[in-house]
Amino acid sequence: MRKIHKDDYFALAVFLMDYHSGQWSRGYRLLSKLRPHNFSSSMMAEERETEIYQYLVTHYASKV
């Protein structure tokens, strides 16, 4: 099992920002636990190009 790195949390938060299905969704609840309010917009743009973000989009975009 791969150890979760801090950068993975950023990719997950950006993914959830992009794909949650509303304020009452599971994705939104997960996003609020990650507390991404201190992310910069440049950081978010970079995260969208990462392998982990692309994996999340491919496998989970319709499930959050």
C-alpha positions as CSV (number, residue, x, y, z in Angstrom):
1,M,0.0,0.0,0.0
2,R,1.3,3.4,-1.0
3,K,1.8,6.0,1.8
4,I,-0.4,9.1,1.4
5,H,1.7,12.2,0.8
6,K,0.7,15.7,1.6
7,D,0.5,16.5,-2.1
8,D,-2.2,13.8,-2.5
9,Y,-4.4,15.7,-0.1
10,F,-4.1,18.8,-2.3
11,A,-5.0,16.9,-5.4
12,L,-7.9,15.3,-3.6
13,A,-9.2,18.7,-2.4
14,V,-9.0,20.2,-5.9
15,F,-10.7,17.1,-7.4
16,L,-13.5,17.5,-4.8
17,M,-13.8,21.2,-5.5
18,D,-14.2,20.4,-9.2
19,Y,-16.5,17.4,-9.0
20,H,-18.6,17.4,-5.8
21,S,-22.3,17.2,-6.6
22,G,-23.6,19.9,-4.3
23,Q,-23.5,21.1,-0.7
24,W,-25.2,18.0,0.7
25,S,-23.0,15.5,-1.2
26,R,-20.4,13.1,0.1
27,G,-17.8,14.9,-1.9
28,Y,-18.6,18.3,-0.3
29,R,-18.4,16.7,3.2
30,L,-15.0,15.3,2.4
31,L,-13.9,18.6,1.0
32,S,-14.8,20.4,4.1
33,K,-12.8,18.0,6.2
34,L,-9.7,18.7,4.1
35,R,-10.0,22.5,4.8
36,P,-8.7,23.8,1.4
37,H,-9.4,27.5,2.2
38,N,-5.7,28.3,2.3
39,F,-4.9,26.9,-1.2
40,S,-3.7,29.3,-3.8
41,S,-5.3,29.4,-7.3
42,S,-1.9,28.7,-8.9
43,M,-1.6,25.6,-6.7
44,M,-5.0,24.4,-7.8
45,A,-4.0,24.8,-11.5
46,E,-0.8,22.7,-10.9
47,E,-2.7,20.0,-9.1
48,R,-5.1,19.5,-12.1
49,E,-2.0,18.3,-14.1
50,T,-0.9,15.7,-11.6
51,E,-1.2,12.0,-12.0
52,I,-3.2,11.5,-8.9
53,Y,-5.8,14.2,-9.9
54,Q,-6.2,12.5,-13.3
55,Y,-6.6,9.1,-11.6
56,L,-9.4,10.6,-9.4
57,V,-11.1,12.1,-12.4
58,T,-11.0,8.9,-14.4
59,H,-12.2,6.6,-11.6
60,Y,-14.3,8.8,-9.3
61,A,-15.7,11.8,-11.1
62,S,-19.2,10.4,-11.2
63,K,-19.2,9.1,-7.6
64,V,-18.8,12.2,-5.5
